[in-house]
Amino acid sequence: MTTANNLVQGLLLGGLYAMFATGLSLMFGVMRLVNLAHGDFAILAAFLALVMVDGTGLNPLLTLAVAVPAMFVLGYLLQRGLLNFAVGGDGLAPVLVTFGLSIILQNLLLELFSADSRGLDAGAIEDTSLALGRLNVGWFPLLTLVTGAAVLGGLQLLLARTRLGRALRATSDDPEAAELVGVDHRHAFAMATGLALATVAIAGIFLGIRTTFSPALGPTRLIFAFEAVIIGGLGSLWGTLAGGMVLGVAQTLGAQVSPGWGVLTGHLVFLAVLAFRPSGLFGKPVTT
Amino acid sequence: MSAGRPLLEVAGLDAWYGDFQALFDVSVSVAGGEVVAIIGANGAGKSTLLRTVAGLLPRTAGAVRFDGADLAGVPAHRRVALGISLVPEGRRIFPSLSVEENLLVGAQARRPGPWSVPAVLELFPLLAGKRRRGGGQLSGGEQQALAIGRGLMANPRLLLLDEVSLGLAPIVVRRIYEALPAIRAAGTTVVVIEQDIGQALRAADRVYCLLEGRVALEGAPASLDRDRIAAAYFGVRA
C-alpha cells in the first residue's frame, strides 16, 4: 500500500517538475539558449508571492494573478535588454550571462530576505485529501498536477494554433528565413522568454506552497528541470510531463527505501536514460 | 506609385560577403510591374544583391530605394511589411511546420492583398492535397512552389526569387514559371535570379548580367544576342 501511495505521490509531483521544465525547454527550443538562472527565477517568483502574502494576507494562489504577468514582463524585458545580445554568437556567451544572472539573483534574494527558509501558506487545501479507496490523494498535489497539465496543454495549443506559435516554431527552425517572412526574431525571442518566466513563476509559487524555499534553492530546481526535459525528450511538451512524472516517481520510491535515496534515485534514472535512450522517452532520435 | 519613379532603385551599391567584397558600384532599376531576370556565373554577386535588397546583408556604400524611400537601417522583417519578399536560395522551408502552416506564417507581416492559402494552392496545383504534409517531406519542386507561395502570402509589391530552378527537373521548372503570369497579374513586380539563360530570356522583360560583382550587361531580351551575353557572362571579349 505504501508503494502504491508513493507511486501516486510521485506521479503528482511530476506535474510540478513539468512546470519547472517547460520554460527551460521552450527557451532552448526557440533560441538554443540554456537559461542557467531558470531555477532562480522560480525562487524569485516564490519570494514575490511571499511579499504579497505578507503585505496583504492574500492566499498565495491568488498572488499568481499578479506574479505570473509580472514575471512575463520581466522575461520580455530581460530578453530585449540583455539576452538578445548574448544569443546568436558562440554558445558560451549565453551560458556565462545566465550563470551570472543566477548568482546575482541568489545574492539579491539573500540580501533582501536572508538565508532563512520560508514557506507560503495556502490554507486548508494543503491539509485535506481525497480518499480513493485506501489511497489518500492530497488536494494540493492533485491541483499541482492539473495545473501542470493545463500549463503544458495551453502552451501546446499556443504553439500549434496561434500566429505567435507559428512564428516561434518558424524561428526555432530557421531564424533567418523567419525574418524573411516578417518575424522580428528579437520580439519572438522575448515572447519565448516571457512565456518561460510566466510558467516558471507558477512552478515557483506551487513549490513555495508545497515545501519551504530559500534564496539558494534555484540551482537544485534547475537540475530537476533539466532531468525532466531530458528524460521526456527534447522538443516534446507531453514528453516533459512524462519526464517529470518518471523523475517524481523515482524520487518518491527511492525515498521509500531510505529517505536519503530519493534525490539520488532520480539522478540514477536520469543517467540511465542518458546512457540507454539519449533522445529521451518521447523525443525524436537525434540527427545532426 | 508615381509615374516614372522606379519601384526598386539600387544605386552605386557596394556590399561584402564576409571578408570578400561581392558587389562593386552596382546600379539596378526595376519599374513597377516588370519581370527582371538577373543572370551571371557562380560568385558573380547575384544572391548578394538580392540579400542586400531584402535587408539580410548590410550595404557599405550606395543606396537601396524602394518606391522612393531609402531602406538604410531598415531590418529585413520591416522590409517584408513594406512589401519586399525574398524567396531565398535553397527554399528554406520550415520543416516542423506543415505546408499550410508554412503558408500561414508567410502572412506574418499582415499585409492586405489578394493572396490566401486557397489562392496559393490554386496557383500551384503541385501543392494541392498536401496541406497537412510536413514541410520537410516535400520534393524539391514542391518545396520551391511552397517557398514562392509563402513569399506571396505577404502580398509583396516586389517579389525577389533567388535561384528558382536550381536542382529542379525541367518539367518542374516549367510548372513553376507557369505561375509567373498570375503573379504578375496580381500587380507584383518580380526580380528573379536564373541559372538557365534561355529560361531567363523567355520569362523576363529585362535582363541584368552580373560579372564579378559588377553589372556587365543590361537590356531587353530582344536587344541582346548570344555573343554579347556570353561575353558579359564569362568576361571574355570576342
Interface residues (C-beta under 8 A of the other chain):
Chain A: R163 R166 A167 R169 A170 S172 D173 D174 E176 A177 A178 E179 L180 V181 G182 V183 D184 H185
Chain B: A54 L56 P75 A76 H77 R78 V80 A81 S85 L86 P88 R92 F94 P95 S96 L97 E101 L104 V105 G106 Q108 A109 R110 R150 G151 M153 A154
